[in-house]
Amino acid sequence: MSVSITRTQGRLVQNRNLSRVVENLGPIVAWIAIILSLLTQVTASTTNIGPIPAALALIALALGIPHGAADNLTLVNTLSWQGWIRLGVVYVAIAAAAALLIIAFPAIGFILVIAMTVWHFGTGDVQATAELKGETPATGKFQVVYALALGSAPVLLPLTSSAALSTVVWLEPALSVIYSTPVTLVIRGVVLTLIVISVVALISRGSLRSAFELFTLAVLGLVVSPFIAFAVYFGFWHATRHTARLAQATTGVITLRSLASVTKIGIPSLLGFIAILAVVTIFLDLDSLSGTVLWIGLAIVWGLTVPHMWFVSRFDRRLRAESIPAEQTS
C-alpha cells in the first residue's frame, strides 16, 4: 500500500512540475525574444528579419504545428475507421470552404479568420492555463474582456505594426480597402485599452501571474517583428499549453510520455510542413514568388485552422460543462 501511495505521490509531483515547465516556457521564451529583438534592432517596424531570426521563428512554428493535428483527442469516443473517414471529410470540407472564402472574398475572409483566431487563442489560453493550474476559468463579462485581450495581444498587435501592414497589403492588395494606417491605429488603441483593463482587473483580483503574462504578450506584440512574435507565441506558448491539456484530458496526468503520445499524432503534419518548406527553399526562387501565390498558400493554412478552432471550441465547452457538478458539490 505504501509503495502505491508513494508512486501516486511521485506522479502527482511530476505532473505539477511539468505543468510549471509548460506554464513558464512561453513567458521565458517571449522575454528572450523581446531582449534579442531590442539588442539586434529586429523590431516590429522591421520587414527584413535576417536568416537567424527567421530560422528561430520556423523552429517555433514547427514546434506548434503538431498540436493542431491532434483534434481527434478532443472527441469523447474513440473513432472507428468509418468515423475517421467521416471526420476527415468534414475536416477537409470545412478547411476548403474557409480557404475558398478567403481567396474569393479577401476582405471578408481576412476579417472573419482574424476574429476567429483572436477568440480561439484567447478562450483557449484562458481554459488551458486554468486547467494546468487546477483552477476554475474566469466567467461572466470579465471572461469575454480577458479572452479578447489575451487573443488580441499576440495576433492584432503584431498585425497592426508597420511591417505587417506593408507585407499583408503586398500579399493581397484588395485588403488596402480595410487595412490601412488609420485603421491599424484604431485597432491598436482598442486592443491596448482591453489589455490595460484586463491587467488592472487581474491585479485587483490577486491574479498577478496572469497579469504578468498578459503584459508579456503585449510587449511581445508591440516590440518584436510580427513573424517572430507570432511564431514564438504559437509554438512556445499556445501550442505547448494545448498539448499539455490534451495530455491531461486523455491520460489524467502530464508526463513526458503523455506529452509525447499527443505530439506523435501530429508528426506526419510536421513532416509535411518540413517537406514543403524544403521544396520551396531548394527548388523555388523566393524572390520570384508573387504575392498572389503566397496569399493562396496563406489562405490554405488559415483554412485548415478553422476546423481546428471548431473542434477545440467544442472541447472547451465540454470540459466547462463537466466541471460544473464538481464545483456545485464542493
C-alpha positions as CSV (number, residue, x, y, z in Angstrom):
1,M,0.0,0.0,0.0
2,S,2.8,2.4,0.9
3,V,4.5,1.7,-2.4
4,S,1.3,2.5,-4.3
5,I,0.9,5.7,-2.4
6,T,4.5,6.7,-3.0
7,R,4.1,6.1,-6.7
8,T,0.9,8.1,-6.8
9,Q,2.5,11.0,-5.0
10,G,5.5,10.8,-7.4
11,R,3.2,11.0,-10.4
12,L,1.4,14.0,-8.9
13,V,4.7,15.8,-8.2
14,Q,5.9,15.0,-11.8
15,N,2.6,16.2,-13.1
16,R,2.8,19.5,-11.2
17,N,6.5,20.0,-12.2
18,L,5.8,19.5,-15.9
19,S,2.8,21.8,-15.6
20,R,5.0,24.5,-14.2
21,V,7.5,23.9,-17.0
22,V,4.8,24.3,-19.6
23,E,3.4,27.5,-17.8
24,N,6.8,29.1,-17.7
25,L,8.1,28.2,-21.1
26,G,6.0,30.7,-23.0
27,P,6.9,33.8,-20.9
28,I,10.6,32.9,-20.7
29,V,11.0,32.4,-24.5
30,A,8.9,35.6,-25.1
31,W,11.2,37.7,-22.9
32,I,14.2,36.2,-24.6
33,A,12.8,37.2,-28.0
34,I,12.0,40.7,-26.7
35,I,15.5,41.2,-25.4
36,L,17.2,39.8,-28.5
37,S,14.9,41.9,-30.7
38,L,16.0,45.1,-28.9
39,L,19.6,44.1,-29.0
40,T,19.6,43.3,-32.7
41,Q,17.1,46.0,-33.6
42,V,14.9,43.4,-35.4
43,T,11.8,45.1,-34.1
44,A,8.1,45.4,-35.2
45,S,9.0,48.0,-37.8
46,T,11.5,45.7,-39.5
47,T,10.5,43.9,-42.7
48,N,13.9,42.1,-43.2
49,I,14.4,39.9,-40.2
50,G,17.5,38.1,-41.4
51,P,18.3,34.3,-41.6
52,I,18.9,33.5,-37.9
53,P,15.7,35.1,-36.5
54,A,13.7,33.6,-39.4
55,A,15.2,30.1,-38.6
56,L,14.2,30.5,-35.0
57,A,10.7,31.5,-36.0
58,L,10.4,28.5,-38.2
59,I,11.6,26.2,-35.4
60,A,8.9,27.8,-33.2
61,L,6.2,27.2,-35.9
62,A,7.4,23.6,-36.3
63,L,7.1,23.1,-32.6
64,G,3.5,24.3,-32.7
65,I,2.2,22.5,-35.8
66,P,1.7,19.0,-34.3
67,H,-0.8,20.3,-31.7
68,G,-3.3,21.2,-34.4
69,A,-3.2,17.7,-35.8
70,A,-4.4,16.0,-32.6
71,D,-8.0,17.2,-32.8
72,N,-9.3,13.7,-32.6
73,L,-8.2,13.7,-28.9
74,T,-10.9,16.4,-28.2
75,L,-13.6,13.9,-29.0
76,V,-15.3,11.8,-26.3
77,N,-15.4,8.5,-28.1
78,T,-12.6,6.5,-29.9
79,L,-13.2,6.6,-33.7
80,S,-13.8,3.6,-35.9
81,W,-12.3,3.6,-39.4
82,Q,-15.7,4.8,-40.7
83,G,-15.5,7.6,-38.1
84,W,-12.1,8.5,-39.2
85,I,-13.3,8.8,-42.8
86,R,-16.3,11.0,-41.8
87,L,-14.0,13.1,-39.6
88,G,-11.6,13.6,-42.5
89,V,-14.3,14.5,-44.9
90,V,-15.8,17.1,-42.6
91,Y,-12.4,18.5,-41.6
92,V,-11.3,18.9,-45.2
93,A,-14.7,20.3,-46.3
94,I,-14.6,23.0,-43.7
95,A,-11.0,23.9,-44.4
96,A,-11.6,24.0,-48.2
97,A,-14.7,26.2,-47.8
98,A,-12.8,28.6,-45.5
99,A,-9.8,28.8,-47.8
100,L,-12.1,29.4,-50.9
101,L,-13.9,32.2,-48.9
102,I,-10.6,33.9,-48.1
103,I,-9.4,33.6,-51.7
104,A,-12.7,34.7,-53.3
105,F,-13.5,37.5,-50.8
106,P,-10.2,38.5,-49.2
107,A,-11.5,41.4,-47.1
108,I,-14.4,39.4,-45.6
109,G,-12.4,36.2,-45.2
110,F,-9.5,38.1,-43.6
111,I,-11.7,39.8,-41.0
112,L,-13.6,36.5,-40.2
113,V,-10.4,34.4,-39.8
114,I,-8.6,37.0,-37.7
115,A,-11.7,37.4,-35.5
116,M,-11.9,33.7,-35.0
117,T,-8.2,33.4,-34.3
118,V,-8.4,36.1,-31.6
119,W,-11.3,34.4,-29.9
120,H,-9.7,30.9,-30.3
121,F,-6.4,31.9,-28.8
122,G,-8.0,34.0,-26.1
123,T,-10.5,31.5,-24.9
124,G,-8.2,28.6,-25.4
125,D,-5.4,30.1,-23.3
126,V,-7.9,31.0,-20.5
127,Q,-9.1,27.4,-20.4
128,A,-5.7,25.8,-20.8
129,T,-4.0,27.9,-18.2
130,A,-6.8,27.4,-15.7
131,E,-6.6,23.6,-16.2
132,L,-2.9,23.5,-15.8
133,K,-3.1,25.4,-12.5
134,G,-6.1,23.4,-11.4
135,E,-8.3,26.5,-11.2
136,T,-11.7,27.5,-12.4
137,P,-11.5,29.6,-15.6
138,A,-12.8,33.2,-15.5
139,T,-16.5,33.6,-16.1
140,G,-19.0,36.3,-16.9
141,K,-18.3,39.6,-18.6
142,F,-14.7,39.7,-17.4
143,Q,-14.0,36.4,-19.2
144,V,-15.0,38.0,-22.5
145,V,-12.8,41.0,-22.0
146,Y,-9.9,38.9,-20.7
147,A,-10.2,36.4,-23.6
148,L,-10.3,39.2,-26.2
149,A,-7.2,40.8,-24.6
150,L,-5.3,37.5,-24.5
151,G,-6.1,36.7,-28.1
152,S,-5.6,40.2,-29.4
153,A,-2.1,40.7,-27.9
154,P,-0.3,38.1,-29.9
155,V,-2.5,38.5,-33.1
156,L,-3.7,42.0,-33.5
157,L,-0.7,43.9,-32.0
158,P,1.7,42.3,-34.5
159,L,-0.7,42.7,-37.4
160,T,-1.1,46.5,-36.7
161,S,2.7,47.1,-36.9
162,S,4.0,48.9,-39.9
163,A,6.0,45.9,-41.1
164,A,2.9,43.7,-41.1
165,L,0.7,46.3,-42.8
166,S,3.1,46.7,-45.8
167,T,3.6,42.9,-46.1
168,V,-0.1,41.9,-45.9
169,V,-1.2,44.6,-48.4
170,W,1.6,43.4,-50.7
171,L,0.3,39.8,-50.5
172,E,-3.3,40.9,-51.2
173,P,-3.8,44.5,-52.5
174,A,-7.6,44.2,-52.1
175,L,-7.1,44.4,-48.4
176,S,-5.9,48.0,-48.6
177,V,-9.6,49.0,-48.6
178,I,-10.0,47.8,-45.0
179,Y,-6.4,47.6,-43.9
180,S,-4.6,50.9,-43.6
181,T,-2.6,53.0,-41.2
182,P,-5.6,54.8,-39.6
183,V,-7.4,51.5,-39.2
184,T,-4.4,49.9,-37.5
185,L,-4.1,52.8,-35.2
186,V,-7.7,52.5,-34.1
187,I,-7.4,48.7,-33.7
188,R,-4.2,49.1,-31.7
189,G,-5.8,51.6,-29.4
190,V,-8.8,49.3,-28.7
191,V,-6.5,46.3,-28.0
192,L,-4.3,48.3,-25.7
193,T,-7.4,49.5,-23.8
194,L,-8.6,45.9,-23.4
195,I,-5.2,44.9,-22.2
196,V,-5.0,47.7,-19.6
197,I,-8.5,47.0,-18.3
198,S,-7.7,43.3,-18.0
199,V,-4.4,43.8,-16.3
200,V,-5.9,46.2,-13.7
201,A,-8.8,43.7,-13.1
202,L,-6.4,40.8,-12.7
203,I,-4.2,42.7,-10.3
204,S,-7.3,43.7,-8.2
205,R,-8.3,40.0,-8.2
206,G,-4.9,39.0,-7.0
207,S,-4.0,37.2,-10.2
208,L,-0.6,38.7,-10.5
209,R,0.8,35.8,-12.6
210,S,-2.0,36.2,-15.2
211,A,-1.5,40.0,-15.3
212,F,2.2,39.5,-15.9
213,E,1.6,37.0,-18.7
214,L,-0.8,39.4,-20.4
215,F,1.7,42.2,-20.1
216,T,4.4,39.9,-21.6
217,L,2.2,39.2,-24.6
218,A,1.5,42.9,-25.1
219,V,5.2,43.7,-25.1
220,L,6.0,40.8,-27.4
221,G,3.4,42.0,-29.9
222,L,4.5,45.6,-29.7
223,V,8.3,45.2,-29.8
224,V,9.2,42.0,-31.8
225,S,9.0,41.6,-35.5
226,P,5.5,40.3,-36.4
227,F,6.5,37.0,-37.8
228,I,8.8,36.2,-34.9
229,A,6.4,37.4,-32.3
230,F,3.6,35.2,-33.6
231,A,5.8,32.2,-34.1
232,V,7.2,32.4,-30.5
233,Y,3.7,32.7,-29.1
234,F,2.2,30.0,-31.3
235,G,5.0,27.4,-30.7
236,F,6.2,28.0,-27.2
237,W,3.0,29.3,-25.6
238,H,-0.3,28.4,-27.2
239,A,0.7,25.0,-28.7
240,T,2.6,23.7,-25.6
241,R,-0.3,24.6,-23.3
242,H,-2.8,23.0,-25.5
243,T,-0.7,19.8,-25.9
244,A,-0.4,19.6,-22.1
245,R,-4.1,20.0,-21.5
246,L,-4.8,17.3,-24.2
247,A,-2.3,15.0,-22.4
248,Q,-4.1,15.7,-19.1
249,A,-7.5,15.2,-20.5
250,T,-6.7,11.9,-22.3
251,T,-4.4,10.3,-19.7
252,G,-5.2,12.1,-16.5
253,V,-1.6,13.2,-16.0
254,I,1.0,15.4,-17.6
255,T,4.1,13.3,-18.1
256,L,6.8,13.2,-20.7
257,R,5.1,10.0,-22.0
258,S,1.7,11.6,-22.2
259,L,3.0,14.7,-23.9
260,A,4.9,12.5,-26.4
261,S,1.8,10.5,-27.1
262,V,-0.1,13.6,-28.0
263,T,2.7,15.1,-30.0
264,K,3.4,12.0,-32.1
265,I,-0.1,12.2,-33.6
266,G,0.9,15.5,-35.3
267,I,4.3,14.2,-36.5
268,P,3.0,13.5,-40.1
269,S,1.8,17.1,-40.4
270,L,5.1,18.3,-39.1
271,L,7.0,16.2,-41.6
272,G,4.7,17.5,-44.4
273,F,5.5,21.1,-43.3
274,I,9.2,20.4,-43.3
275,A,9.0,18.7,-46.8
276,I,7.0,21.7,-48.3
277,L,9.5,24.1,-46.7
278,A,12.4,22.2,-48.1
279,V,10.9,22.1,-51.6
280,V,10.2,25.8,-51.6
281,T,13.6,26.6,-50.3
282,I,15.6,24.3,-52.6
283,F,13.7,24.4,-55.9
284,L,11.9,27.8,-55.9
285,D,13.3,31.3,-56.1
286,L,11.6,33.0,-53.2
287,D,12.1,36.4,-54.8
288,S,10.1,35.3,-57.9
289,L,7.1,34.1,-55.9
290,S,4.3,36.5,-56.4
291,G,2.1,37.9,-53.6
292,T,-0.9,36.1,-55.1
293,V,0.8,32.7,-54.8
294,L,1.9,33.4,-51.2
295,W,-1.6,34.7,-50.4
296,I,-3.2,31.4,-51.7
297,G,-0.8,29.4,-49.5
298,L,-1.6,31.5,-46.5
299,A,-5.3,31.1,-47.2
300,I,-4.9,27.3,-47.3
301,V,-3.1,27.4,-43.9
302,W,-5.8,29.7,-42.4
303,G,-8.5,27.4,-43.9
304,L,-7.0,24.4,-42.0
305,T,-7.1,26.3,-38.8
306,V,-10.9,26.9,-39.0
307,P,-11.9,23.2,-38.3
308,H,-9.2,23.1,-35.6
309,M,-10.8,26.1,-33.9
310,W,-14.2,24.4,-34.1
311,F,-13.0,21.2,-32.5
312,V,-11.2,23.0,-29.7
313,S,-14.2,25.2,-29.0
314,R,-16.4,22.0,-28.6
315,F,-13.7,20.6,-26.4
316,D,-13.7,23.7,-24.2
317,R,-17.4,23.7,-23.8
318,R,-17.5,20.0,-22.8
319,L,-14.8,20.5,-20.1
320,R,-16.5,23.5,-18.7
321,A,-19.8,21.6,-18.5
322,E,-18.1,18.6,-16.8
323,S,-16.6,20.9,-14.2
324,I,-19.9,22.4,-13.1
325,P,-21.2,19.5,-11.0
326,A,-17.8,19.3,-9.2
327,E,-18.0,23.0,-8.4
328,Q,-21.6,22.8,-7.2
329,T,-20.8,19.9,-4.8
330,S,-17.6,21.5,-3.4
